[in-house]
Every structure is written in C-alpha cells, then in structure tokens.
Amino acid sequence: MPSAGQPRADQRRGPLGGGAVDEVELLWGPVRHGPGHTVALYLRDYTGNIVEFSSEEEVVLDDDAYEPRTWSAEDPTVLDEWGSLPPEGFL
C-alpha cells in the first residue's frame, strides 16, 4: 500500500517521464553509428521530444596501434553501419 500522497505503481511515470509505454514511439533503431560504434535507439516521448538512448562507446585500448578514421557525411555508415536509413524528415 503506498504512503499517503504516493502514487500507486500503475500511476507512476515511466523512464522518460511519461505515462504508459504505449505513449513512447520508436522512431528509428536499433542502429550502430559509425563514429564511436555506439548502438542507439531514437524515441519520441509522450510530450513530443526526441530522445536518443545509446551505449557501447568505442574505447581505444592501444593508442599506439589506433588508426583514426575520417568519416564523410556522404557515407551512409556514419548513421548506421547496419544499413538502415532514418525516417523521412528525421534529419
């Protein structure tokens, strides 16, 4: 039983500050960005904000052996190494 003034579990807001999970729209993902090799999801929260959840930032363990790469905006793997494209109007 919740304390006085505390919401019940079914009234609590989700991790994005919204209500129910069905109020969060998956816009794009999962994707793997080229720079950083992060895995990401893009969501629209219940108020219309776009939220990016990402993980796995690339870690350079051997500076001497690391060869930096130059990324081009023309290269589609910059957005997603797995080959998906963002929805129309996303960018």
Distance bins in CASP14 RR format, pairs under 12 A and 6 or more apart:
PFRMAT RR
TARGET T0000
AUTHOR 0000-0000-0000
RMODE 2
METHOD distances of the structure
MODEL  1
1 8 0 0 0 0 1 0 0 0 0 0 0
1 9 0 0 0 0 0 1 0 0 0 0 0
2 8 1 0 1 0 0 0 0 0 0 0 0
2 9 0 0 0 0 1 0 0 0 0 0 0
2 10 0 0 0 0 0 1 0 0 0 0 0
2 11 0 0 0 0 1 0 0 0 0 0 0
2 12 0 0 0 0 1 0 0 0 0 0 0
5 11 0 0 0 0 0 1 0 0 0 0 0
6 12 0 0 0 0 1 0 0 0 0 0 0
7 13 0 0 0 0 1 0 0 0 0 0 0
7 14 0 0 0 0 0 1 0 0 0 0 0
7 19 0 0 0 0 0 1 0 0 0 0 0
10 19 0 0 0 0 1 0 0 0 0 0 0
10 20 0 0 0 0 1 0 0 0 0 0 0
11 18 0 0 0 0 0 1 0 0 0 0 0
11 19 0 0 0 0 1 0 0 0 0 0 0
11 20 0 0 0 0 0 1 0 0 0 0 0
12 18 0 0 0 0 1 0 0 0 0 0 0
12 19 0 0 0 0 1 0 0 0 0 0 0
12 20 0 0 0 0 0 1 0 0 0 0 0
13 19 1 0 1 0 0 0 0 0 0 0 0
13 20 0 0 0 0 1 0 0 0 0 0 0
13 21 0 0 0 0 0 1 0 0 0 0 0
13 23 0 0 0 0 1 0 0 0 0 0 0
13 24 0 0 0 0 0 1 0 0 0 0 0
13 45 0 0 0 0 0 1 0 0 0 0 0
13 46 0 0 0 0 1 0 0 0 0 0 0
13 47 0 0 0 0 0 1 0 0 0 0 0
14 20 0 0 0 0 1 0 0 0 0 0 0
14 21 1 0 0 1 0 0 0 0 0 0 0
14 22 0 0 0 0 0 1 0 0 0 0 0
14 23 0 0 0 0 1 0 0 0 0 0 0
14 24 0 0 0 0 1 0 0 0 0 0 0
14 43 0 0 0 0 0 1 0 0 0 0 0
14 45 0 0 0 0 1 0 0 0 0 0 0
14 46 0 0 0 0 1 0 0 0 0 0 0
15 21 0 0 0 0 1 0 0 0 0 0 0
15 23 0 0 0 0 0 1 0 0 0 0 0
15 24 0 0 0 0 1 0 0 0 0 0 0
15 43 0 0 0 0 0 1 0 0 0 0 0
15 45 0 0 0 0 1 0 0 0 0 0 0
15 46 0 0 0 0 0 1 0 0 0 0 0
15 51 0 0 0 0 1 0 0 0 0 0 0
15 53 0 0 0 0 1 0 0 0 0 0 0
16 23 0 0 0 0 1 0 0 0 0 0 0
16 24 1 0 1 0 0 0 0 0 0 0 0
16 25 0 0 0 0 0 1 0 0 0 0 0
16 41 0 0 0 0 0 1 0 0 0 0 0
16 43 1 0 0 1 0 0 0 0 0 0 0
16 44 0 0 0 0 1 0 0 0 0 0 0
16 45 1 0 1 0 0 0 0 0 0 0 0
16 46 1 0 0 1 0 0 0 0 0 0 0
16 47 0 0 0 0 1 0 0 0 0 0 0
16 48 0 0 0 0 0 1 0 0 0 0 0
16 49 0 0 0 0 1 0 0 0 0 0 0
16 50 0 0 0 0 0 1 0 0 0 0 0
16 51 1 0 0 1 0 0 0 0 0 0 0
16 52 0 0 0 0 0 1 0 0 0 0 0
16 53 0 0 0 0 1 0 0 0 0 0 0
17 23 0 0 0 0 1 0 0 0 0 0 0
17 24 0 0 0 0 1 0 0 0 0 0 0
17 43 0 0 0 0 0 1 0 0 0 0 0
17 45 1 0 0 1 0 0 0 0 0 0 0
17 46 1 0 0 1 0 0 0 0 0 0 0
17 47 0 0 0 0 1 0 0 0 0 0 0
17 48 0 0 0 0 0 1 0 0 0 0 0
17 49 0 0 0 0 0 1 0 0 0 0 0
17 51 0 0 0 0 0 1 0 0 0 0 0
18 24 1 0 0 1 0 0 0 0 0 0 0
18 43 0 0 0 0 0 1 0 0 0 0 0
18 44 0 0 0 0 0 1 0 0 0 0 0
18 45 1 0 0 1 0 0 0 0 0 0 0
18 46 1 0 1 0 0 0 0 0 0 0 0
18 47 1 0 0 1 0 0 0 0 0 0 0
18 48 0 0 0 0 0 1 0 0 0 0 0
18 49 0 0 0 0 0 1 0 0 0 0 0
18 51 0 0 0 0 0 1 0 0 0 0 0
19 45 0 0 0 0 1 0 0 0 0 0 0
19 46 1 0 1 0 0 0 0 0 0 0 0
19 47 0 0 0 0 0 1 0 0 0 0 0
20 45 0 0 0 0 0 1 0 0 0 0 0
20 46 0 0 0 0 1 0 0 0 0 0 0
21 43 0 0 0 0 0 1 0 0 0 0 0
21 45 0 0 0 0 0 1 0 0 0 0 0
21 46 0 0 0 0 0 1 0 0 0 0 0
22 46 0 0 0 0 1 0 0 0 0 0 0
23 43 0 0 0 0 0 1 0 0 0 0 0
23 44 0 0 0 0 1 0 0 0 0 0 0
23 45 1 0 0 1 0 0 0 0 0 0 0
23 46 1 1 0 0 0 0 0 0 0 0 0
23 47 0 0 0 0 1 0 0 0 0 0 0
23 48 0 0 0 0 1 0 0 0 0 0 0
23 49 0 0 0 0 0 1 0 0 0 0 0
24 41 0 0 0 0 0 1 0 0 0 0 0
24 42 0 0 0 0 0 1 0 0 0 0 0
24 43 1 0 1 0 0 0 0 0 0 0 0
24 44 1 0 0 1 0 0 0 0 0 0 0
24 45 1 0 1 0 0 0 0 0 0 0 0
24 46 1 0 0 1 0 0 0 0 0 0 0
24 47 0 0 0 0 0 1 0 0 0 0 0
24 48 0 0 0 0 1 0 0 0 0 0 0
24 49 0 0 0 0 0 1 0 0 0 0 0
24 50 0 0 0 0 0 1 0 0 0 0 0
24 51 0 0 0 0 1 0 0 0 0 0 0
24 53 0 0 0 0 0 1 0 0 0 0 0
25 41 0 0 0 0 0 1 0 0 0 0 0
25 42 0 0 0 0 1 0 0 0 0 0 0
25 43 1 0 0 1 0 0 0 0 0 0 0
25 44 1 0 1 0 0 0 0 0 0 0 0
25 45 0 0 0 0 1 0 0 0 0 0 0
25 46 0 0 0 0 1 0 0 0 0 0 0
25 47 0 0 0 0 0 1 0 0 0 0 0
25 48 0 0 0 0 1 0 0 0 0 0 0
25 49 0 0 0 0 0 1 0 0 0 0 0
25 50 0 0 0 0 1 0 0 0 0 0 0
25 51 0 0 0 0 0 1 0 0 0 0 0
25 87 0 0 0 0 0 1 0 0 0 0 0
26 40 0 0 0 0 0 1 0 0 0 0 0
26 41 1 0 0 1 0 0 0 0 0 0 0
26 42 1 0 0 1 0 0 0 0 0 0 0
26 43 1 0 1 0 0 0 0 0 0 0 0
26 44 0 0 0 0 1 0 0 0 0 0 0
26 45 0 0 0 0 0 1 0 0 0 0 0
26 50 0 0 0 0 0 1 0 0 0 0 0
26 51 0 0 0 0 0 1 0 0 0 0 0
26 52 0 0 0 0 0 1 0 0 0 0 0
26 53 0 0 0 0 0 1 0 0 0 0 0
26 87 0 0 0 0 0 1 0 0 0 0 0
27 40 0 0 0 0 0 1 0 0 0 0 0
27 41 0 0 0 0 1 0 0 0 0 0 0
27 42 1 0 1 0 0 0 0 0 0 0 0
27 43 1 0 0 1 0 0 0 0 0 0 0
27 44 1 0 1 0 0 0 0 0 0 0 0
27 45 0 0 0 0 0 1 0 0 0 0 0
27 48 0 0 0 0 0 1 0 0 0 0 0
27 49 0 0 0 0 0 1 0 0 0 0 0
27 50 1 0 0 1 0 0 0 0 0 0 0
27 51 0 0 0 0 1 0 0 0 0 0 0
27 52 0 0 0 0 1 0 0 0 0 0 0
27 53 0 0 0 0 0 1 0 0 0 0 0
27 84 0 0 0 0 0 1 0 0 0 0 0
27 86 0 0 0 0 1 0 0 0 0 0 0
27 87 1 0 0 1 0 0 0 0 0 0 0
27 88 0 0 0 0 0 1 0 0 0 0 0
27 89 0 0 0 0 0 1 0 0 0 0 0
27 90 1 0 0 1 0 0 0 0 0 0 0
27 91 0 0 0 0 0 1 0 0 0 0 0
28 40 0 0 0 0 1 0 0 0 0 0 0
28 41 1 0 0 1 0 0 0 0 0 0 0
28 42 1 0 1 0 0 0 0 0 0 0 0
28 43 0 0 0 0 1 0 0 0 0 0 0
28 44 0 0 0 0 0 1 0 0 0 0 0
28 50 0 0 0 0 1 0 0 0 0 0 0
28 51 0 0 0 0 0 1 0 0 0 0 0
28 52 0 0 0 0 1 0 0 0 0 0 0
28 53 0 0 0 0 0 1 0 0 0 0 0
28 79 0 0 0 0 1 0 0 0 0 0 0
28 80 0 0 0 0 1 0 0 0 0 0 0
28 82 0 0 0 0 0 1 0 0 0 0 0
28 83 0 0 0 0 0 1 0 0 0 0 0
28 84 1 0 0 1 0 0 0 0 0 0 0
28 85 0 0 0 0 1 0 0 0 0 0 0
28 86 1 0 1 0 0 0 0 0 0 0 0
28 87 1 0 1 0 0 0 0 0 0 0 0
28 88 0 0 0 0 0 1 0 0 0 0 0
28 89 0 0 0 0 0 1 0 0 0 0 0
28 90 1 0 0 1 0 0 0 0 0 0 0
28 91 0 0 0 0 0 1 0 0 0 0 0
29 38 0 0 0 0 0 1 0 0 0 0 0
29 39 0 0 0 0 1 0 0 0 0 0 0
29 40 1 0 0 1 0 0 0 0 0 0 0
29 41 1 0 1 0 0 0 0 0 0 0 0
29 42 1 0 0 1 0 0 0 0 0 0 0
29 43 0 0 0 0 1 0 0 0 0 0 0
29 52 0 0 0 0 0 1 0 0 0 0 0
29 53 0 0 0 0 1 0 0 0 0 0 0
29 54 0 0 0 0 0 1 0 0 0 0 0
29 79 0 0 0 0 0 1 0 0 0 0 0
29 80 1 0 0 1 0 0 0 0 0 0 0
29 82 0 0 0 0 1 0 0 0 0 0 0
29 83 0 0 0 0 0 1 0 0 0 0 0
29 84 1 0 0 1 0 0 0 0 0 0 0
29 85 0 0 0 0 0 1 0 0 0 0 0
29 86 0 0 0 0 1 0 0 0 0 0 0
29 87 0 0 0 0 1 0 0 0 0 0 0
29 90 0 0 0 0 0 1 0 0 0 0 0
30 38 0 0 0 0 0 1 0 0 0 0 0
30 39 1 0 1 0 0 0 0 0 0 0 0
30 40 1 0 0 1 0 0 0 0 0 0 0
30 41 1 0 1 0 0 0 0 0 0 0 0
30 42 0 0 0 0 1 0 0 0 0 0 0
30 43 0 0 0 0 0 1 0 0 0 0 0
30 52 0 0 0 0 0 1 0 0 0 0 0
30 53 0 0 0 0 1 0 0 0 0 0 0
30 54 0 0 0 0 1 0 0 0 0 0 0
30 55 0 0 0 0 1 0 0 0 0 0 0
30 56 0 0 0 0 0 1 0 0 0 0 0
30 80 0 0 0 0 1 0 0 0 0 0 0
30 81 0 0 0 0 0 1 0 0 0 0 0
30 82 1 0 0 1 0 0 0 0 0 0 0
30 83 0 0 0 0 0 1 0 0 0 0 0
30 84 0 0 0 0 1 0 0 0 0 0 0
31 37 0 0 0 0 0 1 0 0 0 0 0
31 38 0 0 0 0 1 0 0 0 0 0 0
31 39 1 0 0 1 0 0 0 0 0 0 0
31 40 1 0 1 0 0 0 0 0 0 0 0
31 41 1 0 0 1 0 0 0 0 0 0 0
31 42 0 0 0 0 1 0 0 0 0 0 0
31 52 0 0 0 0 1 0 0 0 0 0 0
31 53 0 0 0 0 0 1 0 0 0 0 0
31 54 0 0 0 0 1 0 0 0 0 0 0
31 55 0 0 0 0 0 1 0 0 0 0 0
31 56 0 0 0 0 0 1 0 0 0 0 0
31 76 0 0 0 0 0 1 0 0 0 0 0
31 77 0 0 0 0 0 1 0 0 0 0 0
31 78 0 0 0 0 0 1 0 0 0 0 0
31 79 1 0 0 1 0 0 0 0 0 0 0
31 80 1 1 0 0 0 0 0 0 0 0 0
31 81 1 0 0 1 0 0 0 0 0 0 0
31 82 1 0 0 1 0 0 0 0 0 0 0
31 83 0 0 0 0 1 0 0 0 0 0 0
31 84 1 0 1 0 0 0 0 0 0 0 0
31 85 0 0 0 0 1 0 0 0 0 0 0
31 86 0 0 0 0 1 0 0 0 0 0 0
31 87 0 0 0 0 0 1 0 0 0 0 0
31 90 0 0 0 0 0 1 0 0 0 0 0
32 38 1 0 0 1 0 0 0 0 0 0 0
32 39 1 0 1 0 0 0 0 0 0 0 0
32 40 1 0 0 1 0 0 0 0 0 0 0
32 41 0 0 0 0 0 1 0 0 0 0 0
32 54 0 0 0 0 1 0 0 0 0 0 0
32 55 0 0 0 0 0 1 0 0 0 0 0
32 56 0 0 0 0 1 0 0 0 0 0 0
32 57 0 0 0 0 0 1 0 0 0 0 0
32 58 0 0 0 0 0 1 0 0 0 0 0
32 77 0 0 0 0 1 0 0 0 0 0 0
32 78 0 0 0 0 0 1 0 0 0 0 0
32 79 0 0 0 0 1 0 0 0 0 0 0
32 80 1 0 0 1 0 0 0 0 0 0 0
32 81 1 0 1 0 0 0 0 0 0 0 0
32 82 1 0 1 0 0 0 0 0 0 0 0
32 83 0 0 0 0 1 0 0 0 0 0 0
32 84 0 0 0 0 1 0 0 0 0 0 0
33 39 0 0 0 0 1 0 0 0 0 0 0
33 40 1 0 0 1 0 0 0 0 0 0 0
33 41 0 0 0 0 0 1 0 0 0 0 0
33 42 0 0 0 0 0 1 0 0 0 0 0
33 52 0 0 0 0 1 0 0 0 0 0 0
33 54 1 0 0 1 0 0 0 0 0 0 0
33 55 0 0 0 0 0 1 0 0 0 0 0
33 56 0 0 0 0 1 0 0 0 0 0 0
33 57 0 0 0 0 1 0 0 0 0 0 0
33 58 0 0 0 0 1 0 0 0 0 0 0
33 71 0 0 0 0 1 0 0 0 0 0 0
33 75 0 0 0 0 0 1 0 0 0 0 0
33 76 0 0 0 0 0 1 0 0 0 0 0
33 77 0 0 0 0 1 0 0 0 0 0 0
33 78 1 0 0 1 0 0 0 0 0 0 0
33 79 1 0 0 1 0 0 0 0 0 0 0
33 80 1 0 0 1 0 0 0 0 0 0 0
33 81 1 0 0 1 0 0 0 0 0 0 0
33 82 0 0 0 0 1 0 0 0 0 0 0
33 83 0 0 0 0 0 1 0 0 0 0 0
33 84 0 0 0 0 0 1 0 0 0 0 0
33 86 0 0 0 0 0 1 0 0 0 0 0
34 40 0 0 0 0 0 1 0 0 0 0 0
34 54 0 0 0 0 0 1 0 0 0 0 0
34 56 0 0 0 0 0 1 0 0 0 0 0
34 57 0 0 0 0 0 1 0 0 0 0 0
34 58 0 0 0 0 1 0 0 0 0 0 0
34 69 0 0 0 0 1 0 0 0 0 0 0
34 70 0 0 0 0 0 1 0 0 0 0 0
34 71 1 0 0 1 0 0 0 0 0 0 0
34 72 0 0 0 0 0 1 0 0 0 0 0
34 75 0 0 0 0 1 0 0 0 0 0 0
34 76 0 0 0 0 1 0 0 0 0 0 0
34 77 1 0 1 0 0 0 0 0 0 0 0
34 78 1 0 1 0 0 0 0 0 0 0 0
34 79 1 0 0 1 0 0 0 0 0 0 0
34 80 1 0 0 1 0 0 0 0 0 0 0
34 81 1 0 1 0 0 0 0 0 0 0 0
34 82 0 0 0 0 1 0 0 0 0 0 0
34 83 0 0 0 0 0 1 0 0 0 0 0
35 54 0 0 0 0 0 1 0 0 0 0 0
35 57 0 0 0 0 0 1 0 0 0 0 0
35 58 0 0 0 0 1 0 0 0 0 0 0
35 68 0 0 0 0 0 1 0 0 0 0 0
35 69 0 0 0 0 1 0 0 0 0 0 0
35 70 0 0 0 0 1 0 0 0 0 0 0
35 71 1 0 1 0 0 0 0 0 0 0 0
35 72 0 0 0 0 0 1 0 0 0 0 0
35 73 0 0 0 0 0 1 0 0 0 0 0
35 75 0 0 0 0 0 1 0 0 0 0 0
35 77 0 0 0 0 1 0 0 0 0 0 0
35 78 1 0 0 1 0 0 0 0 0 0 0
35 79 0 0 0 0 1 0 0 0 0 0 0
35 80 0 0 0 0 0 1 0 0 0 0 0
35 81 0 0 0 0 0 1 0 0 0 0 0
36 54 0 0 0 0 1 0 0 0 0 0 0
36 55 0 0 0 0 0 1 0 0 0 0 0
36 56 0 0 0 0 1 0 0 0 0 0 0
36 57 1 0 1 0 0 0 0 0 0 0 0
36 58 1 0 1 0 0 0 0 0 0 0 0
36 59 0 0 0 0 1 0 0 0 0 0 0
36 60 0 0 0 0 0 1 0 0 0 0 0
36 68 0 0 0 0 0 1 0 0 0 0 0
36 69 0 0 0 0 1 0 0 0 0 0 0
36 71 0 0 0 0 1 0 0 0 0 0 0
36 77 0 0 0 0 0 1 0 0 0 0 0
36 78 0 0 0 0 0 1 0 0 0 0 0
36 81 0 0 0 0 0 1 0 0 0 0 0
37 54 0 0 0 0 0 1 0 0 0 0 0
37 55 0 0 0 0 0 1 0 0 0 0 0
37 56 1 0 0 1 0 0 0 0 0 0 0
37 57 1 0 0 1 0 0 0 0 0 0 0
37 58 1 0 1 0 0 0 0 0 0 0 0
37 59 0 0 0 0 1 0 0 0 0 0 0
37 60 0 0 0 0 0 1 0 0 0 0 0
37 69 0 0 0 0 0 1 0 0 0 0 0
37 71 0 0 0 0 0 1 0 0 0 0 0
37 77 0 0 0 0 0 1 0 0 0 0 0
37 78 0 0 0 0 0 1 0 0 0 0 0
37 80 0 0 0 0 0 1 0 0 0 0 0
37 81 1 0 0 1 0 0 0 0 0 0 0
37 82 0 0 0 0 0 1 0 0 0 0 0
38 52 0 0 0 0 1 0 0 0 0 0 0
38 53 0 0 0 0 1 0 0 0 0 0 0
38 54 1 0 1 0 0 0 0 0 0 0 0
38 55 1 0 0 1 0 0 0 0 0 0 0
38 56 1 0 1 0 0 0 0 0 0 0 0
38 57 1 0 1 0 0 0 0 0 0 0 0
38 58 1 0 0 1 0 0 0 0 0 0 0
38 59 0 0 0 0 0 1 0 0 0 0 0
38 78 0 0 0 0 0 1 0 0 0 0 0
38 79 0 0 0 0 0 1 0 0 0 0 0
38 80 0 0 0 0 0 1 0 0 0 0 0
38 81 0 0 0 0 0 1 0 0 0 0 0
39 52 0 0 0 0 0 1 0 0 0 0 0
39 53 0 0 0 0 1 0 0 0 0 0 0
39 54 1 0 0 1 0 0 0 0 0 0 0
39 55 1 0 1 0 0 0 0 0 0 0 0
39 56 1 0 1 0 0 0 0 0 0 0 0
39 57 0 0 0 0 1 0 0 0 0 0 0
39 58 0 0 0 0 0 1 0 0 0 0 0
39 80 0 0 0 0 0 1 0 0 0 0 0
39 81 0 0 0 0 1 0 0 0 0 0 0
39 82 0 0 0 0 1 0 0 0 0 0 0
40 50 0 0 0 0 0 1 0 0 0 0 0
40 51 0 0 0 0 0 1 0 0 0 0 0
40 52 1 0 1 0 0 0 0 0 0 0 0
40 53 1 0 0 1 0 0 0 0 0 0 0
40 54 1 1 0 0 0 0 0 0 0 0 0
40 55 1 0 0 1 0 0 0 0 0 0 0
40 56 0 0 0 0 1 0 0 0 0 0 0
40 57 0 0 0 0 0 1 0 0 0 0 0
40 79 0 0 0 0 1 0 0 0 0 0 0
40 80 0 0 0 0 1 0 0 0 0 0 0
40 81 0 0 0 0 0 1 0 0 0 0 0
40 82 0 0 0 0 0 1 0 0 0 0 0
40 84 0 0 0 0 0 1 0 0 0 0 0
40 86 0 0 0 0 0 1 0 0 0 0 0
41 50 0 0 0 0 0 1 0 0 0 0 0
41 51 0 0 0 0 1 0 0 0 0 0 0
41 52 1 0 0 1 0 0 0 0 0 0 0
41 53 1 0 1 0 0 0 0 0 0 0 0
41 54 1 0 0 1 0 0 0 0 0 0 0
41 55 0 0 0 0 1 0 0 0 0 0 0
41 80 0 0 0 0 0 1 0 0 0 0 0
41 84 0 0 0 0 0 1 0 0 0 0 0
42 49 0 0 0 0 0 1 0 0 0 0 0
42 50 1 0 0 1 0 0 0 0 0 0 0
42 51 1 0 0 1 0 0 0 0 0 0 0
42 52 1 0 1 0 0 0 0 0 0 0 0
42 53 0 0 0 0 1 0 0 0 0 0 0
42 54 0 0 0 0 1 0 0 0 0 0 0
42 79 0 0 0 0 0 1 0 0 0 0 0
42 80 0 0 0 0 0 1 0 0 0 0 0
42 84 0 0 0 0 0 1 0 0 0 0 0
42 86 1 0 0 1 0 0 0 0 0 0 0
42 87 0 0 0 0 1 0 0 0 0 0 0
42 90 1 0 0 1 0 0 0 0 0 0 0
42 91 0 0 0 0 0 1 0 0 0 0 0
43 49 0 0 0 0 1 0 0 0 0 0 0
43 50 1 0 0 1 0 0 0 0 0 0 0
43 51 1 0 1 0 0 0 0 0 0 0 0
43 52 1 0 0 1 0 0 0 0 0 0 0
43 53 1 0 0 1 0 0 0 0 0 0 0
43 54 0 0 0 0 0 1 0 0 0 0 0
44 50 1 0 1 0 0 0 0 0 0 0 0
44 51 1 0 0 1 0 0 0 0 0 0 0
44 52 0 0 0 0 0 1 0 0 0 0 0
44 87 0 0 0 0 0 1 0 0 0 0 0
44 90 0 0 0 0 0 1 0 0 0 0 0
45 51 1 0 1 0 0 0 0 0 0 0 0
45 52 0 0 0 0 0 1 0 0 0 0 0
45 53 0 0 0 0 0 1 0 0 0 0 0
50 86 0 0 0 0 0 1 0 0 0 0 0
50 87 0 0 0 0 0 1 0 0 0 0 0
50 89 0 0 0 0 0 1 0 0 0 0 0
50 90 0 0 0 0 1 0 0 0 0 0 0
50 91 0 0 0 0 0 1 0 0 0 0 0
52 86 0 0 0 0 0 1 0 0 0 0 0
52 90 0 0 0 0 0 1 0 0 0 0 0
58 66 0 0 0 0 1 0 0 0 0 0 0
58 68 0 0 0 0 0 1 0 0 0 0 0
58 69 0 0 0 0 0 1 0 0 0 0 0
58 81 0 0 0 0 0 1 0 0 0 0 0
59 66 0 0 0 0 0 1 0 0 0 0 0
60 66 1 0 1 0 0 0 0 0 0 0 0
60 67 0 0 0 0 0 1 0 0 0 0 0
60 68 0 0 0 0 1 0 0 0 0 0 0
60 69 0 0 0 0 0 1 0 0 0 0 0
69 75 0 0 0 0 0 1 0 0 0 0 0
69 77 0 0 0 0 0 1 0 0 0 0 0
69 78 0 0 0 0 0 1 0 0 0 0 0
69 81 0 0 0 0 0 1 0 0 0 0 0
70 78 0 0 0 0 0 1 0 0 0 0 0
71 77 0 0 0 0 1 0 0 0 0 0 0
71 78 1 0 1 0 0 0 0 0 0 0 0
71 79 0 0 0 0 0 1 0 0 0 0 0
71 81 0 0 0 0 0 1 0 0 0 0 0
72 78 1 0 0 1 0 0 0 0 0 0 0
72 79 0 0 0 0 0 1 0 0 0 0 0
73 79 0 0 0 0 1 0 0 0 0 0 0
73 91 0 0 0 0 0 1 0 0 0 0 0
75 81 0 0 0 0 0 1 0 0 0 0 0
75 83 0 0 0 0 0 1 0 0 0 0 0
76 82 0 0 0 0 0 1 0 0 0 0 0
76 83 1 0 0 1 0 0 0 0 0 0 0
76 84 0 0 0 0 1 0 0 0 0 0 0
76 85 1 0 0 1 0 0 0 0 0 0 0
76 86 0 0 0 0 0 1 0 0 0 0 0
76 91 0 0 0 0 0 1 0 0 0 0 0
77 83 1 0 0 1 0 0 0 0 0 0 0
77 84 0 0 0 0 0 1 0 0 0 0 0
77 85 0 0 0 0 0 1 0 0 0 0 0
78 85 0 0 0 0 0 1 0 0 0 0 0
78 86 0 0 0 0 0 1 0 0 0 0 0
78 91 0 0 0 0 0 1 0 0 0 0 0
79 85 1 0 0 1 0 0 0 0 0 0 0
79 86 1 0 0 1 0 0 0 0 0 0 0
79 87 0 0 0 0 0 1 0 0 0 0 0
79 90 0 0 0 0 1 0 0 0 0 0 0
79 91 0 0 0 0 1 0 0 0 0 0 0
80 86 0 0 0 0 1 0 0 0 0 0 0
80 90 0 0 0 0 0 1 0 0 0 0 0
84 90 0 0 0 0 0 1 0 0 0 0 0
85 91 0 0 0 0 1 0 0 0 0 0 0
END
